[in-house]
Amino acid sequence: MKKILFILSMLICGSAFSQQLPQYSQYMFNQYAFNPAYAGSNTYWEAITNNRYQWVGITDAPRTFTLSASGPLKNEKLALGGYIYTDVVGPTRRLGFQTSFGYKVRLSETIQLAFGLSVGFNQWILDADKITPYHEGDFYFSNGLLKTFDPDGKFGFYLFHDNWYVGGSIGQMFHNKLSFLETQVGSESYLEDHYYFHGGYNLALGSDWELQPSALLKLGPPAPAKLDLNLRATYRQMIWAGFGWRSNDALTAMAGFNYKNMLSIGYAFDITTTDLKNYSSGTHEIMLKIMFGNGKVAP
């Protein structure tokens, strides 16, 4: 039985094959989801939701939902934020919540540096009713749900200007061991540290157009590194479209609409470039962002 739970833990964590945290094609709109230092980098509060339906056509493929909110306090050097998500893959479900505190300093008239720390928890749930055990009536799968509950945290920095930004963060910094039973002492599955490095630039092309390249590097050893490169074009800060590339994974097409610096809606479609393309018709992702205040839309 311990061997079965060990295999399940390895499948859930995916530590030998892939990174453990959810990924997004429209990451540039929700940088707070992976870097708590982003909170307070704008003059307004923002609430963002991402819904991702991955590898359509494959049974029990990942489905991810996130909701975050962040912004500055009355003392604009300080910022708060919060983040919740659920990630469902087959018989497994991961729930998470974190809240953060941020502080920023002005390095010059145009450049600021922010730091952020978030703490919270993760809960892994294994729905045994969706598993057919080798031995019918297996005691460990008779209660329906197996759960594990662990603390979690992230730390990051964010250096920004009106026209550019660079940042970095570390996630799953408590490096918890994953086990579903108190008697499961032999588990070798851990929540590995994840490192994120990201940057972007907002280039004005006349009075109507803006060009916005961005990049995100994700490291989750021993899994291979993942690099996202994206390029968007925005017309009158209202309509935007772009494309992206994710190493060893997919090509992305995206488009969206901004309404009066209050609302932003985006859609992305991933075209799988791995062998999964033989079984999947692609990945859909929807983003909704609401801004509270009079600040302009962040690049």
SEGUFI-568078 format. One line per 8 residues: number of its first residue (from 1); their letters; for each residue x, y, z of N, C-alpha, C. Coordinates in pm, whole numbers, plus 32768, in hexadecimal, padded with zeros to 4 digits. Layout:
<pts>
NUM> A> X,Y,Z,X,Y,Z,X,Y,Z ~ ...
</pts>
This chain:
<pts>
1> MKKILFIL> 8052,7F87,8000,8000,8000,8000,8056,807E,8000 ~ 80C3,807B,804E,811C,80EF,8051,8156,8109,7FC7 ~ 8171,809E,7F7E,81A6,80AF,7EF7,8140,80F5,7E9D ~ 80BF,80D2,7EA9,8057,8112,7E59,8050,81A7,7E77 ~ 8052,81CA,7EFA,804A,8256,7F1F,80C6,82A3,7EF0 ~ 8138,8262,7EF2,81B1,82A2,7EC2,81A6,82C2,7E2D ~ 8173,8263,7DDF,8163,827A,7D4F,8100,82EA,7D36 ~ 8090,82EA,7D81,802E,8355,7D71,806B,83DD,7D91
9> SMLICGSA> 80BA,83E2,7DFC,80F9,8460,7E22,8155,8491,7DB4 ~ 81A0,8435,7D76,81FB,845C,7D0C,81AE,848F,7C93 ~ 813C,8450,7C75,80EC,847E,7C04,80B4,8507,7C1D ~ 8087,8520,7C99,804D,85A1,7CBA,80B7,860E,7CB5 ~ 8126,85F6,7CF5,8190,865B,7CFA,81D1,866C,7C72 ~ 81E2,85FD,7C2B,8223,8605,7BA9,82B3,8635,7BB3 ~ 82F3,861F,7C25,8378,8658,7C3A,83DE,8626,7BD7 ~ 83C9,85B0,7B9E,842C,857B,7B41,840F,85A4,7AB2
17> FSQQLPQY> 8399,85DD,7A98,8373,85F4,7A0D,834F,8685,79F0 ~ 8314,86CE,7A4C,82E5,8755,7A2F,82E7,87AA,7AAD ~ 82D6,882B,7A97,82CE,8884,7B09,8248,8872,7B4F ~ 8246,8891,7BD1,81D4,886D,7C24,816A,88DA,7C2D ~ 818B,8956,7C0D,812D,89C4,7C1C,80E6,89E0,7B98 ~ 806A,8A15,7B9E,801F,8A30,7B23,8067,8A96,7ACB ~ 804F,8A8E,7A48,8088,8AEE,79EB,8017,8B33,799F ~ 8036,8BAC,796B,7FD3,8BFC,7925,8013,8C39,78A9
25> SQYMFNQY> 7FC8,8C40,783E,7FFA,8C80,77C5,7FF4,8D18,77D0 ~ 7F92,8D4C,781A,7F82,8DDC,782B,7FBE,8E09,78B1 ~ 8035,8DD7,78CF,8075,8DF2,7950,8091,8E86,7965 ~ 80A5,8ED3,78F8,80C8,8F61,7906,8058,8FB3,7945 ~ 7FDD,8F80,7944,7F6D,8FC7,7981,7F5B,8FA4,7A14 ~ 7F96,8F36,7A40,7F85,8F0B,7ACB,800C,8EE4,7B06 ~ 8067,8F44,7B07,80ED,8F29,7B3B,80EA,8F10,7BD2 ~ 8086,8F44,7C14,807C,8F2E,7CA5,806B,8E9A,7CC6
33> AFNPAYAG> 8033,8E4C,7C6A,801B,8DBD,7C84,809C,8D72,7CA0 ~ 810C,8DA1,7C68,818C,8D5C,7C81,81F5,8DB6,7CC1 ~ 81D6,8E38,7CD4,8236,8E93,7D13,81EC,8EF4,7D6E ~ 81EF,8EDE,7DF3,81A5,8F36,7E4E,81D9,8FC5,7E51 ~ 8252,8FDE,7E20,8289,9065,7E1E,8242,90BF,7DBA ~ 81F6,9083,7D5D,81AC,90D3,7CFA,8140,9127,7D3B ~ 810B,90FC,7DAD,80A0,9146,7DF0,80CE,91D5,7E0F ~ 807B,9236,7DED,809C,92C0,7E0B,80F2,9304,7DA3
41> SNTYWEAI> 8113,92BE,7D36,8164,92FD,7CCE,8113,9361,7C7B ~ 808E,9358,7C84,8035,93B8,7C44,7FF6,9413,7CAC ~ 7FB6,947C,7C80,7F74,94DA,7CDB,7EE7,94AE,7CFE ~ 7EBB,943E,7CCB,7E33,940E,7CE0,7E35,937D,7D0D ~ 7DC2,934F,7D3D,7DAF,92C1,7D5C,7D7D,9279,7CE0 ~ 7D9C,91F9,7CD7,7D6B,91AA,7C68,7D46,911E,7C98 ~ 7CDD,90E7,7C5D,7CB2,905E,7C76,7CB5,9015,7BF1 ~ 7CF2,8F9E,7BF0,7D09,8F56,7B73,7CE2,8EC4,7B84
49> TNNRYQWV> 7C9F,8E8E,7B21,7C7E,8E00,7B20,7CAF,8DC2,7A9E ~ 7CE8,8D4C,7AA8,7D11,8CFD,7A34,7CCC,8C76,7A38 ~ 7C95,8C4D,79C8,7C5A,8BC8,79BA,7C9F,8B83,7945 ~ 7CE0,8B13,7963,7D2F,8ACD,78FE,7CFD,8A3E,78EE ~ 7CDE,8A18,7872,7CB0,8991,7852,7D18,8953,77F5 ~ 7D6B,88FD,782D,7DE2,88CF,77E7,7DCA,884B,779E ~ 7E08,8840,7729,7E08,87C5,76DA,7D7A,878F,76C3 ~ 7D27,87E2,7686,7C9E,87BB,7667,7C9F,873D,7610
57> GITDAPRT> 7C4C,86DD,7636,7C45,865F,75EE,7C85,85EC,7639 ~ 7CD6,860B,769E,7D15,85A5,76F0,7CC6,8597,7772 ~ 7C9E,851E,7791,7C4F,8505,780A,7C9E,852B,7887 ~ 7C5B,8571,78E4,7C96,8598,7964,7D0F,85F4,7955 ~ 7D13,8644,78EC,7D80,86A4,78DA,7D75,8715,7941 ~ 7DE1,875E,795A,7DDE,87C8,79C1,7D7A,8836,79A4 ~ 7D39,8864,7A11,7CE1,88D8,7A0D,7D08,8931,7A83 ~ 7D25,89AF,7A68,7D5A,8A08,7ACF,7D08,8A88,7AD8
65> FTLSASGP> 7CEA,8AB0,7B54,7CA3,8B2E,7B6D,7CF0,8B7C,7BD6 ~ 7D06,8BFD,7BBD,7D49,8C52,7C1F,7CFD,8CD5,7C2F ~ 7D07,8D0E,7CA6,7CCF,8D91,7CC3,7D31,8DD9,7D1E ~ 7D5C,8E50,7CF6,7DB9,8E9E,7D48,7D88,8F2D,7D51 ~ 7DAF,8F71,7DBC,7D93,8FFF,7DCF,7E0A,903C,7E16 ~ 7E35,90B2,7DEA,7EA9,90F3,7E27,7EA4,9188,7E0A ~ 7EEB,91D4,7E5F,7EF1,9264,7E4C,7F35,92AA,7EBE ~ 7F4C,932D,7EB0,7F92,937A,7F17,7F35,93A1,7F89
73> LKNEKLAL> 7F71,93BC,7FFE,7F28,93F2,8070,7F2E,948B,806C ~ 7EF3,94CC,80D2,7EF5,955E,80D8,7F84,9591,80D7 ~ 7FDA,954D,8123,8069,9564,8117,8098,9518,809D ~ 80B3,955B,802F,80CC,9519,7FAF,814B,94C6,7FAD ~ 819E,94CE,8016,8212,9477,801D,81EB,93E8,8041 ~ 8172,93D9,8079,8144,9356,80A8,80D7,9320,804C ~ 80CF,929B,8043,806C,925C,7FEC,803E,91D9,802A ~ 7FC3,91B3,8008,7F8A,9135,8033,7F55,90EA,7FB9
81> GGYIYTDV> 7F45,9068,7FC9,7F0C,9019,7F5E,7EDF,8F91,7F90 ~ 7E92,8F4D,7F3D,7E63,8EC7,7F5C,7E4F,8E77,7EDD ~ 7E58,8DF2,7EEC,7E58,8D9D,7E76,7E1F,8D15,7E9A ~ 7DBE,8CE5,7E4D,7D88,8C5F,7E60,7D87,8C19,7DD9 ~ 7D92,8B95,7DDC,7D8E,8B4A,7D5E,7D62,8ABC,7D79 ~ 7D35,8A7C,7D0F,7D19,89ED,7D10,7D4B,89B3,7C8D ~ 7D8C,8940,7C96,7DC7,88FE,7C22,7D99,886C,7C25 ~ 7D4C,8843,7BC3,7D11,87BD,7BBF,7D50,876C,7B4F
89> VGPTRRLG> 7D85,86F7,7B72,7DBF,869B,7B10,7D8D,860F,7B32 ~ 7D35,85DA,7ADE,7D01,8553,7AF5,7CC3,8544,7B7F ~ 7CEF,84E1,7BCE,7CB5,84CC,7C54,7CF2,8526,7CBF ~ 7D4B,8580,7C98,7D8E,85D6,7CFA,7D5F,8666,7CED ~ 7D62,86AA,7D5D,7D3D,8738,7D5F,7D97,8780,7DC2 ~ 7DCB,87F0,7D99,7E21,8840,7DF0,7DE0,88C7,7E08 ~ 7DD2,88EB,7E87,7D9B,896C,7EAF,7E08,89BC,7EF5 ~ 7E08,8A3F,7EDF,7E6D,8A91,7F20,7E3B,8B1C,7F3E
97> FQTSFGYK> 7E71,8B55,7FA7,7E52,8BE0,7FCD,7ED0,8C20,8006 ~ 7EE9,8C9D,7FE0,7F57,8CE9,801B,7F2F,8D7B,8028 ~ 7F66,8DBB,808D,7F55,8E4B,809E,7FDF,8E88,80AD ~ 7FF0,8F04,807F,8077,8F3A,8076,807F,8FC8,80AE ~ 80FA,8FEE,80CF,811B,9076,80F9,8191,90A5,80A4 ~ 8189,9120,8072,81F2,9154,801D,8223,91DC,804B ~ 829E,91FA,8026,82DB,927C,8047,832E,92A9,7FCF ~ 8324,932A,7FAB,8370,935C,7F39,83BB,93DC,7F5E
105> VRLSETIQ> 842B,93ED,7F1B,847F,9463,7F2F,8497,94A4,7EA8 ~ 84A6,9527,7EA9,84C1,9570,7E2D,8557,9581,7E1D ~ 858D,954B,7DB0,861C,9554,7D95,8640,95D3,7D4A ~ 85E1,9606,7CFE,85F3,9684,7CB4,8569,96BE,7C98 ~ 8563,9727,7C4B,84E2,9763,7C2B,848A,9706,7BD8 ~ 84C8,96A9,7B90,847B,9654,7B34,8484,95BF,7B52 ~ 84DB,9596,7BAE,84F1,9508,7BC7,84D3,94E7,7C59 ~ 8487,947B,7C6F,8467,944C,7CF5,8488,93B8,7D03
113> LAFGLSVG> 84A4,938E,7D7E,84C3,9303,7D9C,8466,92D3,7E0A ~ 8423,9263,7DF2,83C4,922D,7E53,83EE,91A1,7E7E ~ 83CC,917F,7EFB,83E1,90F8,7F31,835B,90C5,7F66 ~ 8344,9045,7F5C,82C7,900C,7F8B,82DB,8F82,7FC6 ~ 828F,8F65,802F,8291,8EE2,8070,8201,8EB4,8082 ~ 81E4,8E3A,8058,815D,8E04,806A,8165,8D80,80B4 ~ 8100,8D65,8106,80F6,8CE7,814F,8068,8CB4,8145 ~ 8059,8C31,814D,7FD5,8BF6,8144,7FDE,8B60,8153
121> FNQWILDA> 7F8A,8B18,8107,7F87,8A87,8113,7F65,8A47,808D ~ 7F84,89CA,8081,7F5B,8975,8012,7F13,88FB,8048 ~ 7EAE,88CF,8001,7E6B,8852,8024,7E62,87FB,7FA7 ~ 7E9A,8784,7FAF,7E8E,8722,7F45,7E1D,86C1,7F69 ~ 7DC8,86A3,7F08,7D58,8647,7F1E,7D5B,85DC,7EB2 ~ 7D54,8560,7EDC,7D4D,84EE,7E81,7CC4,84AE,7E90 ~ 7C74,84B0,7E26,7BED,8476,7E26,7BF7,83E1,7E05 ~ 7BF5,8391,7E6D,7C05,8301,7E5B,7B92,82C2,7E0E
129> DKITPYHE> 7B1D,8304,7E0C,7AAB,82CD,7DC3,7AC5,82CB,7D2C ~ 7B2A,831A,7CFE,7B4A,831C,7C70,7BBC,82BD,7C4D ~ 7BE5,826C,7CB0,7C53,820E,7C9B,7C1F,817F,7CAD ~ 7C47,8129,7C53,7C24,809B,7C60,7C9E,8051,7C96 ~ 7C9C,802B,7D16,7D11,7FE8,7D52,7D1F,7F59,7D1E ~ 7D98,7F27,7D26,7DB4,7E9E,7CFA,7D67,7E3A,7D50 ~ 7D62,7E55,7DD4,7D18,7DFF,7E2F,7C94,7E42,7E52 ~ 7C26,7E07,7E2A,7BA3,7E41,7E44,7B8C,7E4E,7EDB
137> GDFYFSNG> 7B56,7EC0,7F05,7B3C,7ED8,7F92,7BB7,7F00,7FE1 ~ 7C1E,7F33,7F9D,7C99,7F5E,7FDF,7C77,7FC1,804E ~ 7CA7,7FA7,80C7,7C85,7FF6,813D,7CA8,8089,812B ~ 7D1D,80A5,80EF,7D4C,812F,80E6,7CFB,8182,8084 ~ 7CB3,8143,8029,7C62,818C,7FCA,7BCD,8182,7FEA ~ 7BAB,8156,8061,7B1F,8141,8084,7ADC,81BE,80B9 ~ 7B2A,8225,80DF,7AF0,829E,811B,7AD4,830C,80B7 ~ 7AED,82F5,8038,7AC8,8358,7FD2,7B35,83BC,7FB4
145> LLKTFDPD> 7B62,8408,8017,7BC3,8473,8000,7C3E,8461,8059 ~ 7CB2,8471,801E,7D30,8477,8067,7D65,8505,805B ~ 7D92,853F,80CA,7DB8,85CB,80CA,7E3F,85DF,810F ~ 7E83,8648,80E4,7EFA,8677,812A,7EF6,870F,812D ~ 7F24,874A,8199,7F17,87D9,81B2,7FA0,880E,81DD ~ 7FD5,8871,8193,805D,889F,81AE,8065,8937,81A2 ~ 80BC,8978,81F3,80D4,8A07,81E4,8122,8A23,8164 ~ 8119,8A9E,8133,815D,8AC2,80B7,8185,8B55,80BF
153> GKFGFYLF> 81E2,8B7E,806A,820E,8C09,806A,825B,8C2C,7FED ~ 825F,8CAF,7FCE,82AA,8CE4,7F5D,82F0,8D65,7F87 ~ 835F,8D82,7F47,83A6,8E00,7F5B,83D5,8E32,7ED4 ~ 83CD,8EB7,7EBF,83F7,8EEB,7E3F,8424,8F7B,7E43 ~ 8462,8FA8,7DD6,8486,9034,7DC2,8450,9061,7D3C ~ 843D,90E5,7D2D,8403,911B,7CB3,843B,91A7,7C9D ~ 848B,91B7,7C36,84C7,9238,7C12,847B,926D,7B99 ~ 8447,92E9,7BA6,83F0,9316,7B3A,83FB,93AB,7B1E
161> HDNWYVGG> 83D4,93CC,7AA4,83D2,9452,7A6A,834E,945C,7A1F ~ 8327,94D4,79F6,82AA,94E0,79AB,82AB,948D,792C ~ 8322,9475,78F2,8329,9432,7871,8364,93A5,7876 ~ 8398,9378,78EA,83D3,92F3,78EF,83CE,92BC,797D ~ 83E8,923B,7988,83EF,91F9,7A0A,8445,917C,7A00 ~ 8484,9157,7A70,84C8,90D6,7A7E,84AE,90A5,7B0C ~ 84A3,9024,7B1D,8487,8FF0,7BA2,84B1,8F5F,7BAE ~ 84AD,8F2F,7C2A,84CD,8EA4,7C45,848C,8E78,7CC6
169> SIGQMFHN> 8470,8DF7,7CD2,842F,8DC3,7D4B,8452,8D31,7D5F ~ 843A,8D03,7DD9,8449,8C76,7DFB,83C6,8C46,7E37 ~ 8391,8BD7,7E06,8314,8B9E,7E38,832B,8B18,7E7A ~ 82C9,8AEC,7EC7,82D1,8A6E,7F12,8350,8A6A,7F66 ~ 836E,8ADC,7FA7,83ED,8AEC,7FEB,83FA,8A99,806B ~ 838B,8A5D,809C,8394,8A08,8114,83BD,8979,80F3 ~ 83B9,8954,8071,83ED,88D2,8044,83AF,885E,8093 ~ 8329,885F,809D,82E4,87FA,80ED,82E6,8770,80AC
177> KLSFLETQ> 82E5,8709,8102,82D6,8680,80D2,8241,8663,80C1 ~ 821F,861D,8056,8193,85FD,8039,8174,856F,8063 ~ 8116,855E,80C2,80E9,84D9,80EB,8056,84E1,8110 ~ 800B,847B,80ED,7F7B,847B,8103,7F52,8437,8185 ~ 7FAA,83E7,81BE,7F88,839D,8237,7FF3,83B1,82A1 ~ 7FCA,83B4,831F,802B,83C3,838B,808F,8350,838D ~ 8065,82DC,835A,80BE,8268,8359,8118,8264,82DF ~ 8106,82C5,8284,8156,82C5,820A,81DB,830C,8225
185> VGSESYLE> 8238,82C7,825F,82B7,8303,8288,8320,82F8,821A ~ 8305,82AA,81B4,836A,8292,814E,835E,82EA,80D3 ~ 8309,8351,80D6,82F6,83A4,8061,8374,83F1,803D ~ 8394,83F3,7FBA,8406,8440,7F89,83D6,84B4,7F33 ~ 8354,84D6,7F3D,831A,8540,7EEC,831B,85C3,7F3A ~ 8356,862A,7EFF,835F,86AC,7F3E,8323,8716,7EE3 ~ 82F5,8783,7F21,82CF,87FA,7ED6,8350,8848,7EBE ~ 8385,883E,7E48,8407,8877,7E29,8402,890F,7E1F
193> DHYYFHGG> 8471,8950,7E3F,847D,89DF,7E2A,846B,89FE,7D95 ~ 8422,8A6A,7D77,8411,8A98,7CEE,8445,8B28,7CE4 ~ 848F,8B44,7C7A,84CA,8BC8,7C68,8492,8C07,7BE9 ~ 846B,8C85,7BF5,8433,8CCF,7B83,8487,8D4E,7B6B ~ 84A5,8D67,7AEC,84E8,8DE2,7AC3,8499,8E1A,7A4C ~ 8471,8E98,7A56,841A,8ECE,79EE,843C,8F5F,79D2 ~ 8417,8F8C,795B,8430,9015,7933,83DA,903C,78BD ~ 83CC,90BE,78A8,837C,90EE,7839,839A,917F,781A
201> YNLALGSD> 8370,91AB,77A5,838B,9234,7779,8311,9267,772E ~ 82F5,92E8,773D,8286,9328,76F7,82BF,9391,7699 ~ 82BA,9376,7617,82F6,93CC,75B2,8288,9415,7566 ~ 8287,949B,756F,8224,94EC,7529,824A,94FA,7496 ~ 81E9,94DE,743F,81FC,94EC,73AF,819B,9557,737E ~ 81C3,95D4,738C,8169,9641,736B,8106,9658,73DA ~ 8098,9699,73BC,8034,96BD,7421,7FCA,9651,7435 ~ 7FC0,95F1,73D9,7F54,958F,73E0,7F81,9502,7407
209> WELQPSAL> 7FFA,94DC,73E0,8024,9452,73F0,8090,9442,745B ~ 808C,93CF,749E,80F3,93A8,74FE,8119,9317,74E3 ~ 8199,92FA,74EE,81CC,9273,74DE,8202,9244,7564 ~ 81D9,91CB,7590,81F7,919D,7617,8232,9110,7617 ~ 82B7,9105,7609,82F8,9082,7619,8305,905F,76AD ~ 8300,8FDD,76CD,8310,8FB0,7757,8349,8F23,7756 ~ 8385,8EFE,77C8,83C1,8E79,77D5,83B0,8E47,7863 ~ 83A4,8DC4,7871,8399,8D84,78F4,83E9,8D02,78F0
217> LKLGPPAP> 844C,8CF8,794A,849C,8C7F,7958,8475,8C38,79D8 ~ 8451,8BB8,79CE,8424,8B6A,7A42,8484,8AF6,7A59 ~ 84B8,8AEE,7AD3,8515,8A84,7AF8,84DC,8A36,7B6D ~ 84CD,89B4,7B5B,849C,895D,7BC6,84EA,88DB,7BC6 ~ 856C,88E2,7BEC,85C1,886A,7BE8,8582,87F5,7C34 ~ 858E,877B,7C02,85DF,8752,7B90,8598,8756,7B0A ~ 8523,8794,7B02,84DA,879E,7A84,8523,87FC,7A25 ~ 8511,87EB,79A1,8551,8845,7941,851F,88D4,7952
225> AKLDLNLR> 8574,8935,7935,854D,89C2,7939,84E4,89DF,78CF ~ 848B,8A3C,78EE,8424,8A67,788F,8437,8AFC,7873 ~ 843A,8B21,77F5,8448,8BAC,77CD,83D0,8BD7,777A ~ 838C,8C41,77A5,831E,8C7C,775A,834C,8D00,771D ~ 8339,8D0F,769B,8355,8D8C,7655,82D4,8DBB,7613 ~ 82B0,8E3A,762A,8233,8E6E,75F4,8247,8EF9,75B8 ~ 81F4,8F18,7556,81F5,8F9C,7518,8166,8FC6,74FE ~ 813F,903A,7537,80B8,906F,7523,80BE,90F8,74E2
233> ATYRQMIW> 8057,9119,7497,8046,919F,745E,7FC0,91D5,7490 ~ 7FC0,9250,74C2,7F46,928E,74F9,7F25,930C,74AC ~ 7EA6,931C,7489,7E77,9391,743E,7E26,93EC,749A ~ 7E59,9465,74AC,7E18,94CB,74FF,7DF6,9498,758B ~ 7E4D,9446,75C3,7E3B,940B,7648,7DB3,93C7,7657 ~ 7D7C,9395,75E7,7CF6,935E,75EA,7CF1,92CF,75B4 ~ 7D23,92B8,753D,7D1D,9234,74FF,7DAC,91FF,74F2 ~ 7DBF,9181,7514,7E45,9149,750A,7E40,90BA,74D2
241> AGFGWRSN> 7EAE,9092,7496,7EBC,900B,7461,7F50,8FE8,7464 ~ 7F6D,8F66,7469,7FF8,8F3E,746E,800A,8EA9,745B ~ 8086,8E7F,7466,80A7,8DF1,7459,8119,8DD2,74B8 ~ 812B,8D50,74D5,8193,8D27,7531,81C8,8C9E,7510 ~ 8236,8C7D,7554,8278,8BFB,7544,82A4,8BCC,75CC ~ 8286,8B4E,75EC,82B2,8B10,7669,8309,8A98,7647 ~ 8380,8A95,767C,83E1,8A2E,7658,83AC,89A3,7677 ~ 83BF,8949,7617,8398,88BC,7625,8306,88AB,764D
249> DALTAMAG> 82B0,8904,761B,8223,88FC,7645,81C2,892C,75DA ~ 81C1,89AF,75BC,8153,89E2,756A,8173,8A69,752A ~ 8124,8A88,74C3,811B,8B0D,748A,8097,8B49,74B7 ~ 8093,8BCC,74CA,801C,8C0D,7502,7FF0,8C82,74AB ~ 7F6D,8C8C,7495,7F30,8D02,7457,7ED1,8D3F,74BE ~ 7ED2,8DC3,74CA,7E7F,8E04,7530,7E4A,8E89,74FE ~ 7DDA,8EB1,7539,7D9C,8F31,7517,7D48,8F60,758C ~ 7D2F,8FE3,7593,7CE0,9015,7602,7CB2,90A4,75ED
257> FNYKNMLS> 7C6D,90D7,7653,7C2D,915A,764C,7C34,919D,76D4 ~ 7C5B,921C,76D7,7C5D,926D,7750,7BEE,92D5,7749 ~ 7BA6,92E4,77B5,7B38,9345,77B9,7B53,93B1,7821 ~ 7B72,942A,77F2,7B80,94A2,7845,7BD6,948E,78C1 ~ 7C44,9448,78B4,7C9E,9432,7926,7C55,93F7,79A0 ~ 7BE9,93B1,7986,7B9B,9375,79F3,7B91,92DE,79E5 ~ 7B8E,92AE,7969,7B73,9220,7950,7BCA,91F0,78DD ~ 7C01,9179,78ED,7C4F,913C,7882,7C25,90AA,7874
265> IGYAFDIT> 7C0B,9080,77F9,7BE1,8FF8,77DA,7C42,8FBE,7774 ~ 7C72,8F44,778B,7CD0,8F08,772E,7CB3,8E75,7717 ~ 7CD9,8E46,76A2,7CCB,8DB8,767F,7D4D,8D89,763E ~ 7D79,8D12,7663,7DF1,8CD7,7628,7DD4,8C47,75FE ~ 7E0F,8C21,758F,7E02,8B98,755E,7E8D,8B60,7546 ~ 7EAB,8AF0,758A,7F2D,8AAE,757B,7F24,8A3E,7514 ~ 7F81,8A3E,74B8,7F8E,89D3,7456,8000,897A,7483 ~ 7FE1,8901,74AC,8045,88A7,74E3,80AB,887F,747A
273> TTDLKNYS> 812D,8883,749E,8197,885F,7441,81D9,87DB,7464 ~ 81B2,879D,74D4,81E9,871C,74F9,8194,86AC,74BC ~ 81B3,862F,74DD,8168,85BE,74A8,80D7,85BE,74D6 ~ 80B6,860C,753C,802B,8615,756A,7FD0,8650,74FE ~ 800A,8693,749A,7FB9,86CE,742F,7F6B,8662,73E3 ~ 7F97,85E5,73ED,7F50,8578,73AB,7ED0,8552,73F3 ~ 7EBF,8583,746E,7E4C,855D,74BF,7DFB,85D5,74F0 ~ 7E36,864D,74EA,7DF4,86C3,751F,7DDE,872B,74B2
281> SGTHEIML> 7D6E,8772,74BB,7D51,87DD,745C,7D85,8864,748C ~ 7DCB,8868,74FF,7E04,88E6,752E,7DD7,8908,75BB ~ 7DFC,897F,75E7,7DDE,89B0,766E,7D9B,8A38,7666 ~ 7D30,8A4B,76B2,7CE8,8ACB,76B8,7D02,8B0F,773E ~ 7D11,8B93,773B,7D25,8BDF,77B6,7CDC,8C65,77AC ~ 7C8E,8C83,7814,7C41,8D00,781A,7C6F,8D51,7891 ~ 7C85,8DD3,787C,7CB2,8E2D,78E5,7C52,8EA2,78F4 ~ 7C34,8EC5,7970,7BE1,8F3A,798E,7C27,8F8B,79FA
289> KIMFGNGK> 7C38,900C,79E1,7C7F,9065,7A3D,7C2B,90E2,7A56 ~ 7C15,9100,7AD6,7BC9,9178,7AFD,7C24,91D3,7B4C ~ 7C29,9254,7B28,7C7F,92B5,7B6A,7C2D,9319,7BB8 ~ 7C57,9332,7C33,7C13,9391,7C8A,7C6C,940B,7C9A ~ 7C44,947C,7C63,7C94,94F5,7C69,7CA1,9531,7BE0 ~ 7CF3,9598,7BD7,7CFF,95E2,7B5B,7D84,95D0,7B14 ~ 7DD2,956D,7B41,7E53,9554,7B02,7E42,951C,7A76 ~ 7EAA,952A,7A26,7EA1,94F4,799D,7EBA,945E,79A0
297> VAP> 7E99,941B,7933,7EAF,938B,7928,7F45,9372,7927 ~ 7F70,9313,797A,7FFF,92F4,7983,802F,92B4,7902 ~ 80AC,92CF,78D7,80DF,9293,785B,80F3,91FD,786C
</pts>
